[in-house]
Amino acid sequence: MEDRRQDSARQAALDYHEFPRPGKLEIRATKPMANGRDLARAYSPGVAEACLEIKADPSTAARYTTKGNLVAVISNGTAVLGLGNIGALASKPVMEGKAVLFKKFANIDCFDIEVNEPDPVKLAEIVCALEPTFGAVNLEDIKAPDCFIVEEICRERMNIPVFHDDQHGTAIVVGAAATNALRIAGKRFEDIKIVSTGGGAAGIACLNMLLKLGVQRKNVWLCDIHGLVHEGREIDMNPQKAAYAQPSDKRALAEVIDGADLFLGLSGPGVLTPEMVGRMATRPIIFALANPNPEIDPEAARAVAPDAIIATGRSDFPNQVNNVLCFPFIFRGALDVGATTINDEMKIACIEGIAALARATTAAEAAAAYRGETLTFGADYLIPKPFDPRLMGVVSSAVARAAMETGVATRPLEDMAAYKQKLDSSVFRSAMIMRPVFEAAATTERRIVFAEGEDERVLRAANAMLEETTDVPILIGRPEVIAMRAERAGLPIRPDVDFQIVNPENDPRYRDYWETYHGLMARRGVSPDIARAIMRTNTTAIGAVMVHRDEADSLICGTFGQYSWHLQYVRQVLARDGLHPVGALSMIILEDGPLFIADTQCHNDPTPQQVMETVVGAARHVRRFGLTPKIALCSHSQFGNTDSYSGRKMRDALAMLDAREADFMYDGEMHVDAALDPDLRERIFPGSRLQGVANVLVFAGTDAASGVRNALKMRAGGLEVGPILMGMGNRAHIVTPSITTRGLLNMSVLAGTPVNHYG
């Protein structure tokens, strides 16, 4: 059984690398290449202009080429993962993988370069000769002590960052994990005794970094396969090891482990025994980082020291020390300021950023990626997870700031806050487009009631509201369930302390609520008994009544259930005084910008009047995002060429808009391709009042609108903001069950800015 499982895993890994096309990388053009004009600009003669600019001022290479965002991942394959000296060619899958991680986590482009050169000096010369091509170099999987030689030569001769990740990446993540482990254990770097196994590049770099963080050299005991590194030892020594030689007659790990506060293992399995753990200091910190099998199994260590704080290099145990927490983001910050090197201050800034992020509330995206794991700061959560999207903004901006403060930045940034916002927007794709709405919401304080207050996404959104906005969340749900789920999710918020709770099972306002609902619905078939039952069980109706009674400013519901079900209660309670649902507007954020789709939910077969209202409402909402509305009324008919039902409907709506003398750009009826391709539209219908690419598509029915919305989300990678319920004056919004925590936060901010009836 185990053999079959291993064979299956091996084949799955090989298939991953082979299909649907060999390898994990490709090169794509970033500029159009569709005609002779493009060719003349990309190559001869236009390319000469960029060449001459760079010749006159080499720093402009970052403006006119990819150099400023291009990293070389270079290896000679002499120390690959746990595979050893397998050669340059066999190392290529690893280097490709490293390049993929750069792109995935920090949007940095890479070339992997595998070099058949075992001589470290010659290898360094090859790397140095590549400086004109790259903005930085990541050295990878080069054996010790050769890696020290290569890096030293390259750092001295090159004017771009050179970073041996096996050394410094590991050291940075170990430094962050140790920072938080000591905080939990109540100890200080200055006071602890460290015993380390493994005198390779990573082990030495980790010790060097721990000294920079405050550890005293006399308190470090380094062991390798030959025993303790001690003064006078000649076997298997180099200058890097010799720096940690102890003046001692002790010779073995077992002799020096007594009283150790931190065991740092970068060696092999079984090196640390349970008996040794028992002789360590109280609340021992054990970093058993050998892969795939650690120096001691965590369970064996805890059997002896239940209070031990343990990290490994494996993903199936808590606290995985993974270099991906570091290298994409330290390079991102270094590249963005044109750093000439990566210095100690930048590395320490990276450590501090990673450590601080683990102590903060866990990101909802990370929680979703690691569902089932406890992501609350403590002994089992010392460092954040690689898929925590905040790493880019927090770590890269800290690195960039350190580079500027230490004078190694050739392109210093003027506004660090704006830089961090830009980094965040590259991860949270809605961040940039939502900024005007967040800014508008910051000028008011509104009470937002969430109907499904027990949902973890809602809890995380409420926590984010308290951290990022001035709005006040109100949650409908059972207090004990909300408290339990907030604690399980690692959130600091608590019911009736950080936010108000409405408990459907037992709330002093219950009589007021059901009487209010009955008063609104008495002549629509709702008896007092039905009103009582609804106010005990229907959280959407409860939230709507709260808004009606002015106990909340806006309702958000719909994290489960049918949109139309929620809409009927919003209509019952809040559709009065001129308010009525006009349509649902979804903003889909695509690679080339946002595209708004309407009406995706409210009117299956809208009348021309309802289409007109949808267009007007959409225009007003698009302006809330700081955009100029360009609205296309879409149909199978195109500018009257087909006498179809939808064509007649859209032409009637167009006439109503013309009669209103609407103050925004619109036209129709037209096909979607004509709406999105101005050249095509000009050929079909010269002189259209719609100029440029439409950013709002309004359809003649929800089938078409919803279909386009879902196709863009599922096949084009579109990120939805919405749906925004127009026409209710922002008093209610109904989301869909697929919404994320970030989506709920965006909706709460949209709900936090008052608009008129068509909004």
LUMBA-704608 format. One line per 2 residues: number of its first residue (from 1); their letters; for each residue x, y, z of C-alpha. Coordinates in pm, whole numbers. Example, Ala and Ser with C-alpha at 12.3 -4.5 7.8 and 13.67 -1.06 7.14 Angstrom:
# residues 2
1) as) 1230/-450/780  1367/-106/714
# end
This chain:
# residues 759
1) me) 0/0/0  275/246/98
3) dr) 476/158/-215  173/222/-435
5) rq) 111/553/-261  472/661/-314
7) ds) 463/553/-680  142/749/-730
9) ar) 289/1061/-567  604/1029/-777
11) qa) 406/999/-1101  183/1292/-1003
13) al) 493/1507/-947  640/1406/-1283
15) dy) 310/1473/-1459  297/1818/-1300
17) he) 633/1905/-1457  554/1748/-1797
19) fp) 194/1844/-1876  24/2025/-2043
21) rp) 365/2140/-2172  714/2063/-2037
23) gk) 851/2283/-1761  699/2549/-1540
25) le) 792/2873/-1719  720/3060/-2040
27) ir) 805/3402/-2183  530/3642/-2287
29) at) 546/3976/-2462  423/4273/-2259
31) kp) 368/4500/-2559  141/4454/-2864
33) ma) 294/4299/-3175  3/4315/-3417
35) ng) 125/4522/-3712  421/4683/-3883
37) rd) 406/4987/-3658  446/4771/-3348
39) la) 735/4583/-3509  912/4907/-3600
41) ra) 889/5024/-3239  980/4694/-3076
43) ys) 1279/4634/-3302  1451/4830/-3576
45) pg) 1443/5127/-3610  1250/5231/-3296
47) va) 1448/5017/-3055  1754/5235/-3120
49) ea) 1594/5520/-2929  1582/5314/-2609
51) cl) 1938/5193/-2666  2069/5549/-2701
53) ei) 1886/5663/-2388  2046/5382/-2186
55) ka) 2391/5456/-2335  2357/5818/-2225
57) dp) 2222/5727/-1880  2255/5362/-1768
59) st) 2000/5411/-1491  1726/5445/-1755
61) aa) 1757/5071/-1826  1502/5029/-1548
63) ry) 1260/5250/-1748  1300/5101/-2093
65) tt) 1376/4733/-2024  1277/4457/-1783
67) kg) 1608/4484/-1595  1446/4653/-1296
69) nl) 1215/4356/-1241  1437/4071/-1357
71) va) 1622/3828/-1131  1866/3554/-1228
73) vi) 1834/3230/-1034  2179/3074/-1075
75) sn) 2313/2735/-963  2580/2484/-1051
77) gt) 2378/2203/-893  2640/2107/-634
79) av) 2406/2109/-330  2046/2066/-446
81) lg) 1775/2036/-183  1836/1706/-7
83) lg) 1976/1555/-326  2336/1672/-304
85) ni) 2566/1725/-602  2339/1621/-890
87) ga) 2483/1857/-1147  2361/2169/-1320
89) la) 2117/2008/-1565  1942/1797/-1300
91) sk) 1900/2108/-1087  1694/2285/-1353
93) pv) 1349/2177/-1220  1440/2330/-883
95) me) 1558/2656/-1036  1247/2677/-1254
97) gk) 1044/2626/-938  1229/2907/-764
99) av) 1151/3136/-1057  783/3040/-1037
101) lf) 777/3134/-668  929/3473/-745
103) kk) 653/3536/-998  370/3397/-787
105) fa) 447/3574/-463  611/3900/-576
107) ni) 544/3933/-951  919/3927/-1023
109) dc) 1031/3791/-1358  1316/3539/-1356
111) fd) 1550/3347/-1577  1686/3026/-1429
113) ie) 2051/2978/-1529  2221/2644/-1465
115) vn) 2599/2659/-1512  2836/2365/-1561
117) ep) 3116/2514/-1354  3230/2354/-1026
119) dp) 3513/2601/-969  3374/2878/-742
121) vk) 3602/3153/-876  3515/3076/-1238
123) la) 3147/3049/-1148  3164/3391/-983
125) ei) 3322/3536/-1297  3035/3401/-1508
127) vc) 2778/3550/-1271  2952/3888/-1268
129) al) 2950/3898/-1647  2567/3878/-1641
131) ep) 2521/4206/-1452  2394/4407/-1754
133) tf) 2097/4173/-1793  1959/4154/-1441
135) ga) 1842/4373/-1157  1950/4116/-897
137) vn) 2098/3767/-862  1969/3482/-648
139) le) 2241/3220/-595  2098/2877/-523
141) di) 2209/2529/-422  2586/2582/-436
143) ka) 2782/2368/-191  2974/2509/106
145) pd) 3230/2653/131  3217/2735/-243
147) cf) 2897/2937/-195  3077/3174/41
149) iv) 3349/3236/-219  3104/3291/-504
151) ee) 2890/3532/-309  3182/3728/-171
153) ic) 3335/3781/-516  3001/3874/-672
155) re) 2908/4117/-395  3243/4291/-427
157) rm) 3234/4325/-806  2866/4369/-887
159) ni) 2656/4679/-834  2327/4489/-798
161) pv) 2198/4274/-511  2350/3925/-487
163) fh) 2173/3700/-240  2249/3336/-164
165) dd) 1907/3224/-50  2021/2898/108
167) qh) 2222/3110/350  2038/3433/404
169) gt) 1681/3330/325  1698/3053/582
171) ai) 1868/3285/829  1599/3550/793
173) vv) 1309/3310/848  1491/3146/1140
175) ga) 1551/3493/1282  1180/3577/1258
177) aa) 1076/3245/1414  1334/3282/1692
179) tn) 1220/3639/1763  866/3523/1828
181) al) 966/3200/2004  1171/3396/2256
183) ri) 883/3636/2307  655/3343/2392
185) ag) 917/3178/2614  991/3503/2795
187) kr) 1361/3498/2701  1605/3738/2532
189) fe) 1862/3687/2258  2131/3830/2484
191) di) 2080/3561/2748  2021/3236/2560
193) ki) 2250/2944/2495  2236/2804/2140
195) vs) 2345/2458/2031  2352/2410/1654
197) tg) 2413/2111/1430  2523/2158/1073
199) gg) 2818/2365/962  2698/2424/609
201) aa) 2602/2749/443  2255/2772/598
203) gi) 2374/2682/947  2657/2935/949
205) ac) 2433/3209/806  2169/3143/1072
207) ln) 2425/3175/1349  2564/3493/1196
209) ml) 2216/3641/1187  2139/3538/1546
211) lk) 2454/3720/1656  2328/4033/1479
213) lg) 2000/3996/1669  2184/3999/2002
215) vq) 2307/3646/2078  2650/3641/2244
217) rk) 2920/3457/2052  3039/3277/2368
219) nv) 2692/3120/2405  2695/2949/2064
221) wl) 2802/2584/2038  2833/2452/1683
223) cd) 2848/2080/1607  2879/1897/1277
225) ih) 2924/1537/1166  3266/1533/1336
227) gl) 3140/1666/1668  3191/2002/1836
229) vh) 3370/2274/1643  3645/2355/1891
231) eg) 3967/2546/1896  4253/2345/1750
233) re) 4031/2118/1540  4172/2061/1191
235) id) 3936/1812/1028  3676/1958/788
237) mn) 3731/2318/891  3698/2647/704
239) pq) 3709/3011/815  3332/3026/853
241) ka) 3324/2731/1094  3638/2844/1274
243) ay) 3461/3165/1374  3246/2952/1607
245) aq) 3519/2730/1754  3482/2697/2131
247) ps) 3778/2674/2373  3651/2349/2524
249) dk) 3752/1991/2588  3399/1874/2510
251) ra) 3362/1697/2179  3005/1573/2121
253) la) 2654/1718/2092  2544/1521/2395
255) ev) 2815/1694/2601  2711/2050/2517
257) id) 2330/2027/2507  2281/2079/2881
259) ga) 2091/2400/2955  2051/2495/2590
261) dl) 1763/2739/2530  1762/2693/2153
263) fl) 1855/2391/1945  1913/2485/1581
265) gl) 1929/2181/1356  2030/2199/991
267) sg) 2184/1855/964  2001/1523/943
269) pg) 1741/1296/1104  1777/1153/1454
271) vl) 2059/1385/1559  1873/1514/1866
273) tp) 1745/1248/2105  1460/1278/2354
275) em) 1713/1230/2634  1902/1538/2511
277) vg) 1579/1741/2498  1519/1652/2860
279) rm) 1849/1819/2952  1774/2145/2774
281) at) 1656/2457/2958  1295/2510/3062
283) rp) 1059/2599/2776  1314/2479/2519
285) ii) 1304/2607/2162  1375/2334/1907
287) fa) 1425/2422/1541  1466/2080/1376
289) la) 1493/2194/1015  1644/1895/833
291) np) 1438/1780/533  1259/1558/473
293) np) 1308/1414/822  1387/1648/1112
295) ei) 1657/1603/1373  1385/1488/1613
297) dp) 1020/1411/1559  813/1689/1721
299) ea) 597/1440/1909  905/1271/2055
301) ar) 1035/1608/2171  702/1704/2327
303) av) 681/1372/2511  985/1487/2709
305) ap) 920/1863/2710  546/1932/2668
307) da) 608/2307/2671  870/2295/2394
309) ii) 837/2545/2109  913/2357/1789
311) at) 970/2448/1425  1060/2219/1136
313) gr) 1118/2242/763  807/2036/687
315) sd) 463/2158/588  280/1887/782
317) fp) 396/2026/1120  333/2373/1263
319) nq) 594/2645/1210  743/2546/878
321) vn) 1062/2745/823  1020/2813/453
323) nv) 1239/3054/258  945/3159/45
325) lc) 842/3379/338  1148/3587/263
327) fp) 1317/3585/-74  1033/3710/-301
329) fi) 967/4006/-76  1322/4109/5
331) fr) 1396/4110/-369  1075/4304/-439
333) ga) 1174/4581/-201  1536/4584/-323
335) ld) 1439/4602/-692  1182/4875/-642
337) vg) 1437/5117/-496  1722/5009/-724
339) at) 1929/4877/-434  2295/4806/-508
341) ti) 2311/4534/-243  2107/4357/22
343) nd) 2265/4459/351  2216/4350/710
345) em) 1972/4631/783  1747/4514/499
347) ki) 1763/4155/624  1673/4262/979
349) ac) 1385/4473/845  1265/4159/670
351) ie) 1288/3962/996  1095/4226/1189
353) gi) 824/4245/924  772/3869/911
355) aa) 770/3836/1290  525/4124/1336
357) la) 289/3982/1077  261/3654/1270
359) ra) 161/3849/1578  -115/4031/1389
361) tt) -460/3895/1312  -445/3624/1049
363) aa) -548/3729/699  -871/3574/577
365) ea) -701/3462/256  -435/3274/453
367) aa) -703/3117/672  -887/2999/361
369) ay) -569/2852/211  -489/2665/535
371) rg) -838/2574/647  -840/2353/953
373) et) -511/2486/1093  -489/2711/1397
375) lt) -340/3040/1280  -331/3228/1609
377) fg) 0/3365/1735  152/3125/1984
379) ad) 382/2826/2014  227/2661/1707
381) yl) 217/2979/1498  549/3163/1515
383) ip) 566/3281/1155  300/3358/895
385) kp) 204/3124/616  346/3172/264
387) fd) 1/3245/122  -58/3535/360
389) pr) -118/3814/105  3/4085/345
391) lm) 365/3967/323  427/4171/10
393) gv) 313/4502/153  459/4458/500
395) vs) 795/4297/423  883/4459/90
397) sa) 806/4809/214  1017/4749/527
399) va) 1306/4631/310  1273/4928/74
401) ra) 1272/5169/368  1584/5010/515
403) am) 1761/5032/178  1683/5402/156
405) et) 1783/5471/516  2120/5298/466
407) gv) 2197/5475/140  2200/5176/-98
409) at) 1887/5279/-291  1956/5438/-630
411) rp) 1587/5510/-693  1450/5615/-352
413) le) 1075/5639/-313  908/5966/-224
415) dm) 594/5826/-60  629/5501/136
417) aa) 259/5491/220  170/5509/-149
419) yk) 428/5239/-225  276/5005/31
421) qk) -69/5073/-111  63/4985/-456
423) ld) 208/4658/-324  -117/4573/-149
425) ss) -316/4650/-462  -103/4403/-658
427) vf) -215/4131/-415  -562/4255/-323
429) rs) -675/4335/-676  -969/4539/-551
431) am) -753/4766/-334  -667/5030/-595
433) im) -1012/5058/-751  -1172/5066/-404
435) rp) -947/5343/-273  -1184/5634/-359
437) vf) -1468/5451/-187  -1258/5386/124
439) ea) -1159/5753/131  -1521/5865/102
441) aa) -1631/5620/372  -1364/5754/609
443) tt) -1552/6084/629  -1856/5921/791
445) er) -1934/5666/1060  -2212/5430/965
447) ri) -2362/5128/1137  -2353/4818/916
449) vf) -2563/4521/1025  -2465/4175/896
451) ae) -2754/3929/879  -2529/3620/888
453) ge) -2316/3724/1184  -2204/3371/1272
455) de) -2026/3319/938  -1645/3326/974
457) rv) -1616/3547/666  -1844/3801/834
459) lr) -1641/3784/1156  -1321/3851/966
461) aa) -1486/4133/773  -1608/4288/1099
463) na) -1257/4268/1240  -1119/4431/924
465) ml) -1381/4706/947  -1268/4789/1299
467) ee) -904/4794/1186  -940/4977/854
469) tt) -1256/5192/863  -1462/5416/1087
471) dv) -1779/5209/1038  -1943/5013/1319
473) pi) -2033/4647/1259  -2349/4495/1410
475) li) -2378/4116/1393  -2697/3911/1409
477) gr) -2637/3572/1566  -2599/3374/1885
479) pe) -2335/3536/2109  -2182/3209/2225
481) vi) -2143/3084/1867  -1993/3412/1749
483) am) -1749/3420/2043  -1644/3059/1986
485) ra) -1590/3106/1612  -1402/3433/1657
487) er) -1167/3267/1905  -1122/2962/1681
489) ag) -1034/3192/1392  -774/3372/1603
491) lp) -962/3702/1594  -926/3945/1886
493) ir) -1282/4077/1858  -1545/3974/2113
495) pd) -1926/4019/2116  -2068/4321/2299
497) vd) -1714/4448/2354  -1594/4531/2005
499) fq) -1927/4518/1827  -2300/4495/1900
501) iv) -2487/4164/1887  -2850/4100/1802
503) np) -2945/3758/1937  -3251/3619/1754
505) en) -3308/3370/2037  -3312/3624/2319
507) dp) -3304/3997/2258  -3483/4264/2466
509) ry) -3594/4436/2143  -3773/4128/2016
511) rd) -4125/4263/2086  -4043/4596/1925
513) yw) -3909/4418/1617  -4199/4181/1557
515) et) -4453/4456/1618  -4271/4678/1369
517) yh) -4265/4401/1111  -4630/4319/1172
519) gl) -4721/4685/1134  -4552/4695/795
521) ma) -4695/4365/674  -5036/4334/846
523) rr) -5228/4402/524  -5006/4169/325
525) gv) -5108/3846/494  -4871/3850/792
527) sp) -5037/3770/1124  -4880/3848/1465
529) di) -4778/3483/1504  -4603/3485/1166
531) ar) -4432/3813/1253  -4309/3664/1582
533) ai) -4174/3355/1404  -3996/3559/1137
535) mr) -3830/3782/1397  -3699/3469/1573
537) tn) -3564/3292/1264  -3513/3526/970
539) tt) -3196/3727/1018  -3238/3917/690
541) ai) -3579/4042/801  -3436/4132/1143
543) ga) -3159/4334/984  -3404/4509/751
545) vm) -3624/4604/1048  -3319/4746/1228
547) vh) -3243/4968/927  -3611/5069/906
549) rd) -3607/5162/1277  -3284/5362/1225
551) ea) -3088/5130/1454  -2853/5058/1163
553) ds) -2768/5248/847  -2728/4957/608
555) li) -2789/4582/589  -2558/4326/429
557) cg) -2700/3977/377  -2680/3685/136
559) tf) -2369/3488/237  -2594/3186/198
561) gq) -2929/3127/31  -3093/3257/-287
563) ys) -3058/3622/-382  -3430/3645/-461
565) wh) -3522/3511/-115  -3328/3787/56
567) lq) -3456/4046/-189  -3820/3981/-99
569) yv) -3760/4080/266  -3555/4385/166
571) rq) -3847/4488/-56  -4105/4421/216
573) vl) -3939/4634/481  -3722/4892/306
575) ar) -3879/4953/-37  -4079/5260/58
577) dg) -4045/5638/57  -3938/5627/-308
579) lh) -3686/5346/-264  -3710/5035/-479
581) pv) -3459/4782/-614  -3338/4912/-948
583) ga) -3087/4642/-1035  -2778/4456/-920
585) ls) -2444/4588/-1045  -2134/4368/-1038
587) mi) -1786/4508/-1091  -1550/4247/-1237
589) il) -1182/4338/-1199  -986/4200/-1494
591) ed) -616/4225/-1583  -676/4535/-1794
593) gp) -915/4706/-1553  -1271/4690/-1418
595) lf) -1583/4602/-1615  -1930/4659/-1467
597) ia) -2218/4420/-1549  -2590/4485/-1485
599) dt) -2856/4375/-1400  -2730/4043/-1272
601) qc) -2997/3962/-1014  -3309/4173/-970
603) hn) -3525/4178/-1284  -3532/3861/-1492
605) dp) -3709/4039/-1777  -3685/4413/-1707
607) tp) -3907/4671/-1873  -3749/4953/-2072
609) qq) -3814/5179/-1771  -3623/4936/-1545
611) vm) -3337/4914/-1796  -3321/5294/-1802
613) et) -3310/5308/-1423  -3037/5043/-1421
615) vv) -2827/5252/-1660  -2871/5567/-1450
617) ga) -2788/5382/-1127  -2484/5218/-1283
619) ar) -2349/5553/-1399  -2374/5696/-1050
621) hv) -2202/5397/-894  -1920/5393/-1149
623) rr) -1845/5753/-1053  -1810/5645/-691
625) fg) -1497/5458/-800  -1350/5769/-959
627) lt) -1425/5641/-1312  -1605/5799/-1604
629) pk) -1905/5583/-1701  -1914/5456/-2059
631) ia) -2228/5246/-2084  -2330/5005/-2360
633) lc) -2687/4875/-2381  -2626/4520/-2501
635) sh) -2852/4304/-2712  -2847/4044/-2988
637) sq) -2964/4329/-3209  -2705/4589/-3316
639) fg) -2812/4947/-3389  -3150/4835/-3520
641) nt) -3033/4556/-3751  -3269/4301/-3592
643) ds) -3628/4355/-3484  -3585/4134/-3179
645) ys) -3759/4161/-2844  -3441/4259/-2662
647) gr) -3349/4505/-2937  -3684/4685/-2912
649) km) -3653/4693/-2531  -3307/4849/-2542
651) rd) -3411/5103/-2807  -3703/5211/-2589
653) al) -3470/5245/-2289  -3232/5449/-2504
655) am) -3515/5686/-2595  -3598/5733/-2226
657) ld) -3235/5815/-2151  -3231/6065/-2435
659) ar) -3545/6228/-2292  -3373/6259/-1954
661) ea) -3072/6425/-2119  -2843/6197/-1918
663) df) -2506/6352/-1834  -2292/6047/-1911
665) my) -2182/5850/-2216  -2411/5571/-2336
667) dg) -2528/5406/-2657  -2699/5098/-2789
669) em) -2830/4859/-2870  -2512/4670/-2962
671) hv) -2322/4344/-2935  -2071/4298/-2655
673) da) -1777/4288/-2898  -1881/4623/-3042
675) al) -1904/4765/-2692  -1549/4656/-2611
677) dp) -1384/4725/-2949  -1409/5090/-3059
679) dl) -1259/5018/-3402  -1519/4749/-3473
681) re) -1796/4979/-3350  -1676/5262/-3573
683) ri) -1689/5035/-3879  -2039/4916/-3798
685) fp) -2186/5243/-3677  -1966/5546/-3749
687) gs) -2015/5839/-3515  -2148/5647/-3213
689) rl) -2194/5870/-2910  -2001/5610/-2707
691) qg) -1630/5687/-2728  -1359/5435/-2642
693) va) -1405/5104/-2464  -1727/5061/-2268
695) nv) -1675/4997/-1896  -2041/4915/-1821
697) lv) -2246/4649/-1999  -2622/4660/-1935
699) fa) -2819/4361/-2060  -3185/4303/-2145
701) gt) -3223/4025/-1887  -3051/3861/-1592
703) da) -2978/3542/-1788  -2736/3727/-2016
705) as) -2594/3956/-1745  -2538/3678/-1495
707) gv) -2392/3451/-1760  -2134/3709/-1865
709) rn) -2055/3785/-1501  -1991/3419/-1419
711) al) -1793/3354/-1738  -1560/3646/-1661
713) km) -1512/3523/-1305  -1447/3160/-1389
715) ra) -1261/3173/-1722  -1102/3519/-1730
717) gg) -990/3527/-1367  -1217/3821/-1288
719) le) -1253/3933/-926  -1601/4050/-833
721) vg) -1690/4348/-620  -2061/4331/-552
723) pi) -2329/4275/-648  -2429/4629/-553
725) lm) -2803/4665/-499  -2898/4988/-672
727) gm) -3205/5191/-594  -3215/5132/-219
729) gn) -3014/5435/-116  -2740/5206/21
731) ra) -2977/5081/290  -2927/4719/188
733) hi) -2692/4505/-18  -2737/4138/-99
735) vt) -2415/3948/-168  -2377/3597/-307
737) ps) -2258/3281/-126  -1926/3284/-313
739) it) -1823/3616/-158  -1492/3633/28
741) tr) -1398/3822/343  -1232/4088/129
743) gl) -1552/4109/-75  -1758/4162/240
745) ln) -1520/4434/356  -1555/4605/19
747) ms) -1934/4584/41  -1934/4725/394
749) vl) -1733/5024/273  -1968/5073/-21
751) ag) -2257/5058/225  -2075/5311/441
753) tp) -2105/5592/186  -2459/5729/145
755) vn) -2599/5778/-208  -2933/5880/-354
757) hy) -3218/5654/-456  -3067/5528/-779
759) g) -2745/5436/-593
# end
